[in-house]
Amino acid sequence: MTFEVDNFSRNRNLLEHGKIRIYINSITTTTLLPICLVFSLHLKRYFSSIVLFSLFIFYGLTLSVKILILMPFGILIFFKFNDYKNFINLILLIITGSLLISSIEILNSYFNGFAVPETLFANYIGRRLFFIPSFNNFIYLLEYNSKVFSYWSQSKITLGLVDSVYTSSIPKFVGLKYFGKSFSVNVGWIGAGYANMGVIGVMVYSIIIGLYFSILKTLSKKFSVKLISTASFVSIMYFLSSDVLTIFFTYGTLILIFILLITKKNSVKV
């Protein structure tokens, strides 16, 4: 465990988590902790909320993952202001303000060697949340414009029946080719869909995401828009930086849907 946020990437490489541990940690941090925190906030179980909030920080420090430290704050803000009548305008204001501060910090760094400062806005919000996803999608579209697609050969859904033309995973292949051997370039549904099957792959992923939103809309009639939108906030955020199938299976979004389906309406009333 390290409290030096700037050294998280280096420390994460030293941890060498096994596949099973990564799988369990992914489901826990992306699905189970968020939905438990949302239910605790909704039911006004404040002690449980504090414990769950602290677990996010603990996991973030233990796994050296910065987003886990920021995630509970996002959930809390999303839950607190969801009923606000100008909620969308508030979100747009926060995004605009964050981008403005990020741009100022990055422009300021330009005159000092152009090293992106390790700050909340310039690095974690501006660069990682906005600039990097867009740039990574561009890299994927550029690389797979050759029409040599993966056709989900690296996914378990093809049952090993599709031969892979790549000796490593797609993120590692792209990272090695464009950035260096220590990089693994994850990308959202546009780049990942295009890498697997071009424009048709993007359409397939878009349809899956659309179905997911339709399910959430249906569930919001069972509970409330506030509870459903906050519970799904994390999974929706990951669509910007992860493969759609990874989000549903490895990150446990299917488990989230299952939990919401089997939960009785009366059990979450305050």
C-alpha positions as CSV (number, residue, x, y, z in Angstrom):
1,M,0.0,0.0,0.0
2,T,1.2,3.5,-0.8
3,F,-0.2,6.9,0.0
4,E,1.9,8.5,-2.7
5,V,-0.7,9.0,-5.5
6,D,1.9,10.0,-8.0
7,N,3.5,6.5,-7.6
8,F,0.3,4.5,-8.1
9,S,1.1,3.3,-11.6
10,R,4.5,2.1,-10.6
11,N,3.2,0.4,-7.5
12,R,0.4,-1.3,-9.4
13,N,2.9,-2.9,-11.7
14,L,4.8,-4.3,-8.7
15,L,1.7,-5.8,-7.1
16,E,1.2,-8.3,-10.0
17,H,-2.4,-9.2,-9.2
18,G,-3.5,-12.6,-10.5
19,K,-6.5,-12.9,-12.9
20,I,-8.8,-14.3,-10.2
21,R,-8.0,-11.5,-7.8
22,I,-8.4,-8.9,-10.5
23,Y,-11.8,-10.4,-11.4
24,I,-13.0,-10.3,-7.8
25,N,-11.7,-6.8,-7.2
26,S,-13.3,-5.5,-10.4
27,I,-16.8,-6.9,-9.4
28,T,-16.4,-5.6,-5.9
29,T,-15.3,-2.1,-6.7
30,T,-17.4,-1.5,-9.8
31,T,-20.6,-3.2,-8.8
32,L,-21.0,-4.4,-5.2
33,L,-19.5,-1.5,-3.3
34,P,-21.4,1.2,-5.4
35,I,-24.8,-0.5,-5.1
36,C,-24.3,-1.1,-1.4
37,L,-23.3,2.5,-0.9
38,V,-26.3,3.7,-2.9
39,F,-28.7,1.5,-0.9
40,S,-27.2,2.7,2.4
41,L,-27.5,6.3,1.4
42,H,-31.1,5.7,0.2
43,L,-32.1,3.9,3.4
44,K,-30.2,6.6,5.5
45,R,-27.9,4.0,7.1
46,Y,-25.2,6.5,7.7
47,F,-22.8,4.3,9.7
48,S,-22.9,1.7,6.8
49,S,-22.4,4.5,4.3
50,I,-19.3,5.7,6.1
51,V,-17.9,2.2,6.3
52,L,-18.6,1.6,2.6
53,F,-17.2,5.0,1.7
54,S,-14.0,4.1,3.6
55,L,-13.8,0.8,1.8
56,F,-13.5,2.7,-1.5
57,I,-10.5,4.6,-0.2
58,F,-9.0,1.4,1.3
59,Y,-9.4,-0.4,-2.1
60,G,-7.9,2.6,-3.9
61,L,-4.8,2.6,-1.7
62,T,-4.5,-1.2,-1.7
63,L,-4.8,-1.6,-5.4
64,S,-3.2,1.7,-6.3
65,V,-6.1,2.8,-8.4
66,K,-6.8,6.5,-8.3
67,I,-10.4,6.3,-9.7
68,L,-11.5,4.3,-6.6
69,I,-10.6,7.2,-4.4
70,L,-12.6,9.7,-6.5
71,M,-15.5,7.2,-7.2
72,P,-17.4,7.5,-3.8
73,F,-17.3,11.3,-4.0
74,G,-18.9,11.1,-7.5
75,I,-21.6,8.7,-6.2
76,L,-22.3,11.0,-3.2
77,I,-22.6,14.1,-5.3
78,F,-24.7,12.3,-7.9
79,F,-27.0,11.0,-5.1
80,K,-27.2,14.3,-3.2
81,F,-28.2,16.5,-6.1
82,N,-30.1,14.0,-8.3
83,D,-33.5,15.5,-7.1
84,Y,-32.3,19.0,-7.9
85,K,-34.5,20.4,-10.7
86,N,-31.6,21.8,-12.6
87,F,-29.5,18.7,-12.1
88,I,-28.4,18.4,-15.7
89,N,-27.4,22.1,-15.8
90,L,-25.4,21.5,-12.6
91,I,-23.6,18.6,-14.1
92,L,-22.8,20.6,-17.3
93,L,-21.6,23.4,-15.1
94,I,-19.3,21.1,-13.1
95,I,-18.0,19.6,-16.4
96,T,-17.4,23.0,-17.9
97,G,-15.7,24.3,-14.8
98,S,-13.5,21.2,-14.6
99,L,-12.5,21.5,-18.2
100,L,-11.8,25.2,-17.8
101,I,-9.5,24.7,-14.8
102,S,-7.9,21.7,-16.5
103,S,-7.2,23.8,-19.6
104,I,-5.7,26.6,-17.5
105,E,-3.4,24.1,-15.7
106,I,-2.3,22.4,-18.9
107,L,-1.7,25.7,-20.7
108,N,0.3,26.9,-17.8
109,S,2.4,23.7,-17.9
110,Y,3.0,24.3,-21.6
111,F,5.2,27.2,-20.7
112,N,7.1,25.1,-18.2
113,G,8.2,22.1,-20.3
114,F,4.6,20.8,-21.1
115,A,4.6,18.1,-18.4
116,V,1.0,17.5,-17.4
117,P,0.8,18.4,-13.7
118,E,-0.3,15.6,-11.3
119,T,-3.3,17.5,-10.1
120,L,-7.0,16.6,-9.7
121,F,-8.2,18.7,-12.6
122,A,-5.4,18.6,-15.2
123,N,-4.5,15.0,-14.8
124,Y,-7.4,13.0,-13.4
125,I,-10.4,15.0,-14.7
126,G,-9.1,16.8,-17.8
127,R,-6.5,14.4,-19.2
128,R,-7.9,11.0,-18.1
129,L,-11.6,11.6,-18.3
130,F,-11.8,13.8,-21.4
131,F,-8.6,14.0,-23.5
132,I,-7.2,10.4,-23.2
133,P,-10.5,8.6,-24.1
134,S,-10.9,10.7,-27.2
135,F,-7.2,10.3,-28.2
136,N,-7.3,6.5,-27.5
137,N,-10.4,6.1,-29.7
138,F,-8.6,8.0,-32.5
139,I,-5.6,5.6,-32.1
140,Y,-7.9,2.5,-32.4
141,L,-9.7,3.9,-35.4
142,L,-6.4,4.6,-37.0
143,E,-4.9,1.2,-36.2
144,Y,-7.9,-0.9,-37.3
145,N,-8.6,1.1,-40.4
146,S,-6.6,-1.6,-42.1
147,K,-9.7,-3.9,-41.6
148,V,-7.7,-6.6,-39.7
149,F,-10.3,-7.0,-37.0
150,S,-10.2,-9.2,-33.9
151,Y,-13.8,-10.5,-34.2
152,W,-13.9,-11.0,-30.4
153,S,-11.3,-13.7,-30.7
154,Q,-9.9,-12.7,-27.3
155,S,-13.3,-12.9,-25.6
156,K,-14.7,-16.0,-23.9
157,I,-18.0,-15.5,-25.8
158,T,-16.4,-16.9,-28.9
159,L,-15.4,-20.1,-27.0
160,G,-12.0,-20.1,-28.6
161,L,-13.5,-20.8,-32.0
162,V,-12.1,-17.7,-33.6
163,D,-8.3,-17.6,-34.1
164,S,-6.6,-14.4,-32.9
165,V,-4.3,-12.6,-35.3
166,Y,-2.6,-10.9,-32.4
167,T,-0.1,-12.5,-30.0
168,S,-1.1,-10.3,-27.1
169,S,-4.3,-8.6,-25.9
170,I,-5.6,-5.7,-28.0
171,P,-4.8,-3.0,-25.3
172,K,-1.2,-4.3,-24.9
173,F,-0.8,-4.6,-28.7
174,V,-1.9,-1.0,-29.3
175,G,0.2,0.2,-26.3
176,L,3.3,-1.5,-27.5
177,K,3.0,-0.2,-31.0
178,Y,2.2,3.4,-30.2
179,F,3.5,4.1,-26.7
180,G,6.0,1.5,-25.5
181,K,6.1,-2.0,-23.9
182,S,4.9,-0.9,-20.5
183,F,1.6,0.6,-21.8
184,S,-1.8,-1.1,-22.0
185,V,-4.2,1.2,-23.8
186,N,-7.9,0.6,-22.8
187,V,-10.6,2.2,-24.8
188,G,-14.4,2.8,-24.7
189,W,-17.1,1.2,-26.7
190,I,-16.3,3.1,-30.0
191,G,-12.7,2.0,-30.2
192,A,-13.3,-1.5,-28.8
193,G,-16.2,-2.1,-31.1
194,Y,-14.2,-0.9,-34.1
195,A,-11.2,-3.1,-33.2
196,N,-13.5,-6.2,-33.1
197,M,-15.6,-5.7,-36.2
198,G,-15.3,-2.2,-37.6
199,V,-18.4,0.0,-37.9
200,I,-20.6,-3.1,-37.4
201,G,-18.8,-3.7,-34.0
202,V,-19.5,-0.1,-33.0
203,M,-23.2,-0.6,-33.9
204,V,-23.4,-3.8,-31.9
205,Y,-21.9,-2.2,-28.8
206,S,-24.2,0.8,-29.3
207,I,-27.3,-1.5,-29.4
208,I,-26.1,-3.3,-26.2
209,I,-25.7,0.0,-24.4
210,G,-29.1,1.1,-25.6
211,L,-30.7,-2.1,-24.3
212,Y,-28.9,-1.5,-21.0
213,F,-30.4,2.0,-20.7
214,S,-33.8,0.6,-21.6
215,I,-33.5,-1.9,-18.7
216,L,-32.5,0.9,-16.4
217,K,-35.5,3.0,-17.5
218,T,-37.8,0.1,-16.8
219,L,-36.3,-0.5,-13.4
220,S,-36.7,3.2,-12.6
221,K,-40.5,2.5,-12.6
222,K,-39.9,-0.1,-9.9
223,F,-37.7,2.0,-7.7
224,S,-36.9,5.6,-8.5
225,V,-34.8,7.5,-11.2
226,K,-32.6,8.7,-8.4
227,L,-31.7,5.3,-7.1
228,I,-31.3,3.6,-10.5
229,S,-29.2,6.4,-12.0
230,T,-26.9,6.6,-9.0
231,A,-26.5,2.8,-8.8
232,S,-25.6,2.6,-12.5
233,F,-23.4,5.7,-12.4
234,V,-20.1,3.8,-12.2
235,S,-20.9,1.3,-14.9
236,I,-22.0,4.0,-17.3
237,M,-18.8,6.0,-16.6
238,Y,-16.7,2.9,-17.6
239,F,-18.3,2.9,-21.0
240,L,-15.8,5.7,-21.8
241,S,-12.7,3.6,-21.1
242,S,-13.5,-0.1,-21.2
243,D,-14.8,-2.7,-23.6
244,V,-18.6,-3.2,-23.3
245,L,-18.3,-7.0,-22.7
246,T,-15.7,-6.4,-20.0
247,I,-18.1,-4.0,-18.3
248,F,-20.9,-6.5,-18.3
249,F,-19.0,-9.6,-17.4
250,T,-15.6,-8.8,-15.7
251,Y,-16.9,-5.7,-14.0
252,G,-20.1,-7.4,-13.0
253,T,-22.8,-5.1,-14.5
254,L,-24.9,-8.1,-15.2
255,I,-24.8,-8.8,-11.5
256,L,-26.0,-5.2,-10.9
257,I,-29.0,-5.8,-13.1
258,F,-29.7,-9.1,-11.4
259,I,-29.6,-7.5,-7.9
260,L,-31.9,-4.7,-9.0
261,L,-34.3,-7.3,-10.6
262,I,-34.6,-9.5,-7.5
263,T,-34.7,-6.7,-5.0
264,K,-38.3,-6.1,-3.8
265,K,-39.6,-2.6,-4.1
266,N,-40.7,-2.4,-0.5
267,S,-37.3,-3.4,0.8
268,V,-35.7,-0.1,-0.3
269,K,-38.4,2.3,0.9
270,V,-37.2,4.7,3.6
